[in-house]
Amino acid sequence: MTAPAPDSALLTTTALATHVLLECWGLDHAVLDDAAGLEETLLAAARAARCEVLGAVKHHFHPQGASVVVLVAESHLSVHTWPEHGYAAFDILTCGNALPEHGVAALLERLKPPHHSVQRIARGLQPGPFRQIP
């Protein structure tokens, strides 16, 4: 006897937010060491993602590297860089009607990394409606 197919209503879930992680390798040292330039890049990505920018904070590390966080009404965008490795780790966490993948596209267009990877994570997963199984 074959088990019945699961009821799709039992398998639905709703996420509170979307978290997109972008890793870039092979980037120019000067780009990764420029906190002000990275801030402009993240602000452009926030606009592309249709986010409402609330503010930004940047920090340049010595002897090299930078971190930038852009606070948006929908959550945040951030980057931390390792210029000595040509590497940058970006994340875009959004909720509501934001389009985080458009932010990733803007980052890739502006930075043109030779190598990159993208992960999309549903955050705050909530189970769909439950019903009694007879």
N, C-alpha and C positions, 0 to 999 in steps of 0.2 A: 504494500500500500504506500502510495506517495503522499508526503505531507502536503497540505494545501499551501498555495502561495501566500506569503505574508501580506497582510492588509497594508497598503501603502500609507494610510493615515497613521498607522502605528510607527512607521519608520521616518516620518518627516521631522525635521528639526529646524530651529530658527536660531541664527547667530545674532549676537548683539553687535558684533563688530567684525571687521576684516583686517587682518594683519598681514602685510606683504613685506617680505624680507628680500632685499636685493644685495647680493655680494658681487663686487667688481674687482677684477684683478688686471694687472698690467697698466694701471693708470700712471700718468706722469707725476713724478715726485712733487713738482711745483704746484700742480693742481691740488694734490692731497694735503699740501702744507699751507694752503691759502684759506684761512677760516672765513674771511669776508667773501671770497668767491664761492665757497661752499654754502654760505648763508644765502647768497643770491640764487644759487642753483636749487636749494631746497625751497625757497620762496616761489620760484618758478614752478617747481613740481607741485607745491600746494595749490597754486592757482590752476594748474592743469587738472588736478584731482577735484576741482570745484569745492575747495575747502575755504572756510572763512578764517583768515590769519588773525591771530590775537597777539602774537609777539614772537620774538626770537632771541636766543642766547647762543653765543659762540665763545669758544675758548681755544687758543693756540697753545700747544704743549711745547716744552723745550727739552731736547733740541728740535723736535719735529712732531708733527701730527696735529690733528684738530678734532674737536667735537662741536656739533651744531645741533640745536633742538629748535624746531619751529612748533609753537603751540597753536593749534587750530581748534575751532569750536567743536570739530568732530573728533579730536584727540591730539595726535602729534605726528611729526615727521622728524627723523633724526639721522645723523651720520657720525661715525667715528672712523678715523683714518690711521693707517700705518704706512706713511710714505716710503719708509725703508723697504717695504715689501710690495709697494705698488697696489695696495689693497684698501678698499673702503667697504664698510658695512652700513647699509642704509636700512631704515625701517619706516614703514608708513602704516599707522594704525588709525583706522577711521570707522565711524558709525554713520548711520543715516544715509543720505543720498550721495555721499561722496563717491568718487571713482578712483580708488587708489591705483588701479592698473594704469590709468592715464598719467598719474604722477610718476610711475615707474618708466613709462614710455618717454616722458619728458626728461628724466634723469639719463636714460640711455642715449637719447638724441643729443643731449648736451655734452655728456662725458665721453661717449663712444668707446667704452671699454673693450679691449680685445677679447676678454673673457668675462662672462657673468653668469649668475644663476639667480632664479627667482623662486621663492616659496610663498604660497598663499595659505594662510591659516585662518579658519573660522574661530573666532573668540567668543566666549560666553555662550556656548551652545546650550540651548534649552530644548528639552524634549517636546515634541509635538503633542497634540491632544491624545490623551489616553482614553480608551474605552474598555469596558468590561468584556472579556472574552468568555463566551458562554461555555 
